[in-house]
Amino acid sequence: MDSSWDRQRGSELSAFIYSLFTLNYSLFLMAHRINFALSFLLLIVTVAFPLNGLAQKATFPESKTLQGPQNPRLGFVIHGGAGVIKKGSLTPAQEKEYRDKLAEAVLAGYKVLQEGQSGLDAVEIAIRILEDSPLFNAGKGAVFTHEGKNELDSSIMDGKTLAAGAVAGLRHVKNPITLARAVMEKSPHVMMIGDGAEKFAVEQKIELVDEKYFWTQPRWDSLQKVLKEEKEKSEGKKVSVNSASAEPSNRFGTVGAVALDKYGNLAAGTSTGGMTNKKYGRVGDAPIIGAGTYANNNTCAVSATGWGEFFIRLGVARDISALIEYRAMAIQQAADLVIKQKLQNLGGDGGIIAVDKFGNIGISFNSEGMYRAYINSDGKPVVEIYKD
Amino acid sequence: MDSSWDRQRGSELSAFIYSLFTLNYSLFLMAHRINFALSFLLLIVTVAFPLNGLAQKATFPESKTLQGPQNPRLGFVIHGGAGVIKKGSLTPAQEKEYRDKLAEAVLAGYKVLQEGQSGLDAVEIAIRILEDSPLFNAGKGAVFTHEGKNELDSSIMDGKTLAAGAVAGLRHVKNPITLARAVMEKSPHVMMIGDGAEKFAVEQKIELVDEKYFWTQPRWDSLQKVLKEEKEKSEGKKVSVNSASAEPSNRFGTVGAVALDKYGNLAAGTSTGGMTNKKYGRVGDAPIIGAGTYANNNTCAVSATGWGEFFIRLGVARDISALIEYRAMAIQQAADLVIKQKLQNLGGDGGIIAVDKFGNIGISFNSEGMYRAYINSDGKPVVEIYKD
């Protein structure tokens, strides 16, 4: 027995065993690290995408979170309605008219935000400009009912207090958004309708106008066209109450605004003339808090436009807020989930504008176009009409 | 050199090395398993308790998930309004009247569910019974407006399709819930108000009655009392539009029902006469889809009663549905979070009844009492009025 060989052999073996140990130990450590990394990834994945949400949370290829304006504490977006607005359907002169009016309104609202006024002020001021323009289906320019009347609806909400005001079935109020604000601020109520709401308007010295004020040639022509089509369709078969609502162009033009002011308060407002040829005192989503309008300082402010019945059934504005509150979704993602999936799946069309508590802007619509404007990171107004 | 020793020594070493391998391998496997188990636990924990939910998920010591009825596929709950209903404030005879009528209504609705009719049928039938009773503030028994009129609001929703119908400002419709259902099923609209809604009622051959039908002595006396108080309060100071709404007893009595039928479809409905001495065409939460009424087969059916303005601002019914949809909350927990925390914190009062897609019942209110009834696990009606 050669002990030196034995020692040598022994130390070679020891080294071998030692190397096996370290190899195994590093494998063990590596496995541990991989497992740790996987656990961490799993944590991220499960927090960001709860399992029961996978079905509804497909990818949003078009998602883009627009940045808030120059001052990150301010956010301002307006819309002038969603609908079938294909490129080329407006003459250059018409398009310029829309763009100029949207720019005027978004700048007017943003200006008061910069001056330190409230989000509610900005929302009201911008919406009044759109209501006073015959281009949009709100205030002057409202569409006609089946009976050839104009019935106006509006609502506003204060994200700080969750106070809200809504009015429906108005016929003489020049600026429904201002009456909605008065209901919110000067009454214990949230919603007033019809003659009662106008009686309140009188008491609050809100400007009333003769019904003739709302008459505009293009809207009158639209009604006559729809009535003619309805008559033709009904010849030989029963009149369908669907005829008016089935035509997308009869639903567009609602206006709205959302704001984040320097105090961190969110506000949202919406105003509409409803639907051409509407009957039976039909009310859409514009005056329904949670459907057409919602604001909550903990989440976001939303104003909607589109086929109102679907927005009511889904509670669109409230649902976007809930996705932010309960799922910690980004505003654009929440807006796209509700508009491009839920609304789309239910068969509705339209869109929303939104701003969250950080000033991030969300815009989403599943219609051909949506008149919209916001203030970009340079403090300049951006006006958009079509899909891209 | 003894080769046999060497072989022996070699094989001992081989065995030792082998044992080290297996030991390390088992350690590795064990570590892997522990890590896997931890990852799995982490998955469970993060799915069940999303991190951003911890803050709002305090315990609900009073939580109790009532079991659904005998047939686990059926669920039926009704309410006759929430308000200041202290023990002893009703005479035994009065209390018996309420209990008998609630039992009649809950059994009538449950019977049609057992017979295989839809949840919508059960909701409509039960609410019609409560509307026809002068005990509740809906249909006959509606409270009076400031002008001494009755203005009725109602809504209904189908959880299967999210179809909904709502009516407000009715003065001649005997059963507003039936008109709400007609709006849902026979028109493309969700909401109709005032004269227009009644015109639709005529076309749909819905029963109309003279305004006198709604006149009842106790409600008339309530109005006179409130008007007298208002006059006294206003002497020497400005009339407050708050006076009527500040008195809780003027807000209670709304009726509602929620059902899960044998087909797994949820339905909810609500009907009200509004608020004593209400002015300006005020509308509460009863006809607001998402506030007073909501149904969605994926979550639950809810009907609310209470201070309507707060229910609109919070979007109470829609919020309970959202907590189930996005937070996987149990129905009773979701109901308590919205009523006992959110509503309470905002200063509102009232309550809700709900049933989820499994037939679990949720009942929550922060008022002194709520007239309510449901079918217990023996298929028997349970009628409750007070807190306990």
Interface residues (C-beta under 8 A of the other chain):
Chain A: M1 D2 W5 L13 F16 I17 L20 F21 N24 Y25 L27 F28 A31 H32 N35 F36 L38 S39 L42 L43 T46 V47 P50 L51 N52 G53 M157 L162 A163 A164 A168 G169 K186 S187 P188 H189 V190 M191 M192 I193 G194 D195 G196 A197 K199 F200 V241 N242 S245 A246 K279 Y280 G281 R282 V283 G284 I288 I289 G290 A291 Y294 G308 E309 I312 R313 L314 G315 R318 D319 A322 L323 Y326 R327 A328 L346
Chain B: M1 D2 W5 L13 F16 I17 L20 F21 N24 Y25 L27 F28 A31 H32 N35 F36 L38 S39 L42 L43 T46 V47 P50 L51 N52 G53 M157 L162 A163 A164 A168 G169 K186 S187 P188 H189 V190 M191 M192 I193 G194 D195 G196 A197 K199 F200 V241 N242 S245 A246 K279 Y280 G281 R282 V283 G284 I288 I289 G290 A291 Y294 G308 E309 I312 R313 L314 G315 R318 D319 A322 L323 Y326 R327 A328 L346
